[in-house]
Amino acid sequence: MKKNSSSAKFITLEGGEGAGKSTSRDFIVSLLSDHSIPFVHTREPGGTPIGETLRELLLSKKGVPPSVTTELLLVFAARAQHLHETIEPALAEGKWVLCDRFTDATYAYQGYGRGFDLNAISTLEDLVQNGRQPDLTVLLDIDPVVGMERARLRAELDRFEEEELAFFERVRAGYLSRASKDSRFEVVDASQNVTAVQADLAAILQPLLEGGG
Ligand code: TMP
């Protein structure tokens, strides 16, 4: 696995729809700021001008939807640019990177959700990431029934959010399966109240923050 030249950490935040990703992200941002840690906060798909354009295409409900293969290649195209333009330069400068979704989302949504071959995703991952992996992945886990209820109240649904419940059940199972196999994951019960979720996040981040600053 590719190592950072400095102590800078690459942290990713994952979860199903309505898991409270934005609130948790804001809390982690405040933790990093409180510890005077230089960081970049970014997201996928997106994080660069090219990536944000691809995000619009991916989330849009206009016209004929992309095929599963097109969708997969678009998320990896956005990721390739994101690594090139944002993530790798930041880590090289010693800045931490907090990224709202990364390749685990591809396994969960395109792999488990849409049924795309996981080995093909792994091949693209190797090609695009050249060994780069997050140091820590926080998975906000929530029952999709509860999550979709929250997402519906929040704003107009995008193309992914309009999927059926069974899709989100598969996405959740995919995330949990990956989390059970890799120690970089920390799973947070996102059905708890905000205070409890934040207490969990603070405890998870604490060991990294102590070595960080
Ligand atoms: P969000 O990050 O604002 O929740 O929305 C991004 C959407 O894109 C979300 O529904 C998950 C989806 N997505 C994928 O399907 N594959 C990916 O690789 C990534 C990063 C996101």
Residues whose N, C-alpha, C, O or C-beta is under 5 A from the ligand:
A	BS01	TMP	E44 P45 V75 R101 F102 A105 T106 Y109 Q110 F160
